[in-house]
Amino acid sequence: MRIVKLTAPVVLLGLALTAGGCTSIRETRGYFNDERLIGLVQPGIDNQQSVQATLGRPTFTSQFGPETWYYVSSTTGRKPFVRPRIEDHSVLAVRFDGTGSVVAADRSGMDEVVYLRPDGDATPTLGRERGFLEDLFGNIGTVGAPGAGPGGGGPGR
């Protein structure tokens, strides 16, 4: 009878340790959000140098349009053997004018996240389906034909 009393706590301890292994794993990626530092960026007062000194280098910058620096932060949670799920996501967009002064600092969060689901292993396209032989031999006779594009031997060439 004494053996049963000793094994029950050992079994409970083993179950507790096993259940603890199934907890979620949290990973933070990107910029570390610090509300105090973000609050220091003031439109009309700061410029690119002061923003970089306060927040560091941006995650990425705009390529077109007005100069904008983006600071992206994402926290994912993952249980063992399951795909990671986004728990928290935020983007700080700091916009600058032509002289490099801060115009605005806008924040967005999970409400702007879009989940995309791929459609199987093929990308749907418009047009008709072509077979292997048609892909292989489909251009015979059309390459270099009059009016067939820039490489064609049209009139006046």
C-alpha positions as CSV (number, residue, x, y, z in Angstrom):
1,M,0.0,0.0,0.0
2,R,2.9,2.3,0.8
3,I,4.2,1.9,-2.8
4,V,0.9,3.3,-4.2
5,K,1.2,6.4,-2.1
6,L,4.7,7.1,-3.4
7,T,3.9,6.5,-7.1
8,A,0.9,8.8,-7.2
9,P,2.9,12.0,-6.5
10,V,5.6,10.8,-9.0
11,V,2.9,10.2,-11.7
12,L,1.4,13.6,-11.0
13,L,4.8,15.3,-11.2
14,G,5.5,13.5,-14.5
15,L,2.1,14.6,-15.9
16,A,2.8,18.2,-14.8
17,L,6.2,18.3,-16.5
18,T,4.8,16.7,-19.7
19,A,1.9,19.2,-19.8
20,G,4.4,22.1,-19.3
21,G,6.2,21.0,-22.5
22,C,3.0,21.8,-24.5
23,T,3.0,25.5,-23.7
24,S,3.2,28.1,-26.4
25,I,6.6,29.4,-27.5
26,R,6.7,33.2,-28.0
27,E,9.1,34.8,-30.5
28,T,9.5,38.5,-31.0
29,R,10.9,39.7,-34.3
30,G,11.7,43.0,-35.8
31,Y,11.8,46.3,-34.0
32,F,11.4,46.2,-30.2
33,N,8.4,48.5,-29.3
34,D,9.2,50.9,-26.5
35,E,6.3,53.3,-26.0
36,R,8.6,55.9,-24.3
37,L,11.0,56.0,-27.3
38,I,8.1,56.2,-29.8
39,G,6.6,59.0,-27.8
40,L,9.8,61.0,-28.2
41,V,9.4,61.3,-32.0
42,Q,7.7,64.7,-32.5
43,P,6.5,66.0,-35.9
44,G,8.0,69.4,-36.7
45,I,10.7,69.0,-34.1
46,D,12.7,65.9,-35.1
47,N,14.6,65.1,-38.3
48,Q,16.0,61.9,-39.8
49,Q,19.2,62.1,-37.7
50,S,17.3,62.5,-34.4
51,V,14.8,59.7,-35.3
52,Q,17.7,57.3,-36.1
53,A,19.4,58.3,-32.8
54,T,16.2,57.6,-30.9
55,L,14.7,54.6,-32.6
56,G,17.7,53.1,-34.5
57,R,17.8,52.1,-38.1
58,P,14.4,51.4,-39.7
59,T,13.2,47.9,-40.7
60,F,12.8,49.2,-44.2
61,T,12.2,52.5,-46.1
62,S,9.9,53.6,-48.8
63,Q,11.1,53.3,-52.4
64,F,8.5,55.6,-54.0
65,G,6.7,58.7,-52.9
66,P,7.5,60.7,-49.8
67,E,10.4,59.5,-47.6
68,T,8.9,57.1,-45.0
69,W,10.7,54.9,-42.5
70,Y,8.9,51.8,-41.3
71,Y,9.6,50.1,-37.9
72,V,8.0,46.7,-37.9
73,S,7.5,44.5,-34.8
74,S,5.8,41.1,-34.7
75,T,5.2,38.6,-31.9
76,T,4.3,35.0,-32.8
77,G,3.1,32.2,-30.6
78,R,3.7,28.6,-31.5
79,K,2.7,25.3,-29.9
80,P,4.8,22.2,-30.6
81,F,4.0,20.7,-34.0
82,V,1.7,23.5,-35.0
83,R,2.3,26.5,-37.4
84,P,3.2,29.8,-35.7
85,R,0.4,32.3,-35.3
86,I,0.7,36.1,-35.1
87,E,-0.2,37.3,-31.6
88,D,0.8,40.9,-32.0
89,H,1.9,43.0,-34.9
90,S,2.6,46.7,-35.1
91,V,4.1,49.1,-37.7
92,L,5.4,52.6,-36.9
93,A,5.6,54.7,-40.1
94,V,7.6,57.9,-39.7
95,R,7.1,60.2,-42.7
96,F,9.5,63.0,-43.6
97,D,9.3,66.1,-45.8
98,G,11.8,67.1,-48.5
99,T,14.1,68.7,-45.9
100,G,14.2,65.5,-43.7
101,S,11.9,66.8,-40.9
102,V,9.3,64.5,-39.4
103,V,5.8,65.2,-40.8
104,A,4.0,62.4,-39.0
105,A,4.4,59.2,-37.1
106,D,1.5,56.8,-37.6
107,R,1.0,53.5,-36.0
108,S,-1.0,50.5,-37.2
109,G,-1.6,47.1,-35.7
110,M,-3.3,43.8,-36.0
111,D,-6.4,45.4,-37.6
112,E,-4.3,46.0,-40.8
113,V,-2.9,42.4,-41.0
114,V,-4.2,40.5,-44.1
115,Y,-4.1,36.7,-44.1
116,L,-3.4,35.2,-47.5
117,R,-4.2,31.6,-48.3
118,P,-2.5,30.1,-51.3
119,D,-4.7,28.3,-53.8
120,G,-3.1,24.9,-53.9
121,D,0.2,24.3,-55.6
122,A,-0.7,26.2,-58.8
123,T,-1.2,29.9,-59.4
124,P,-4.6,30.6,-61.1
125,T,-4.1,32.6,-64.3
126,L,-6.4,34.0,-67.0
127,G,-6.2,32.5,-70.4
128,R,-6.4,29.0,-71.9
129,E,-4.7,25.9,-70.8
130,R,-1.8,24.7,-72.9
131,G,-0.4,21.2,-73.1
132,F,3.3,20.2,-73.1
133,L,3.5,19.7,-76.9
134,E,1.8,23.0,-77.5
135,D,4.3,24.8,-75.2
136,L,7.1,23.0,-76.9
137,F,6.1,23.5,-80.6
138,G,3.6,26.4,-80.3
139,N,5.9,29.2,-81.5
140,I,7.0,27.4,-84.7
141,G,6.2,29.6,-87.7
142,T,5.3,32.7,-85.6
143,V,8.8,33.8,-84.6
144,G,10.0,36.5,-87.1
145,A,6.6,36.6,-88.9
146,P,5.4,40.0,-90.2
147,G,3.6,42.0,-87.5
148,A,4.7,39.6,-84.7
149,G,6.4,42.3,-82.6
150,P,9.7,44.1,-82.4
151,G,11.8,41.2,-83.7
152,G,9.4,40.5,-86.6
153,G,10.4,41.3,-90.2
154,G,7.6,43.7,-90.8
155,P,7.4,46.2,-93.7
156,G,10.2,48.7,-94.0
157,R,12.8,46.4,-92.4
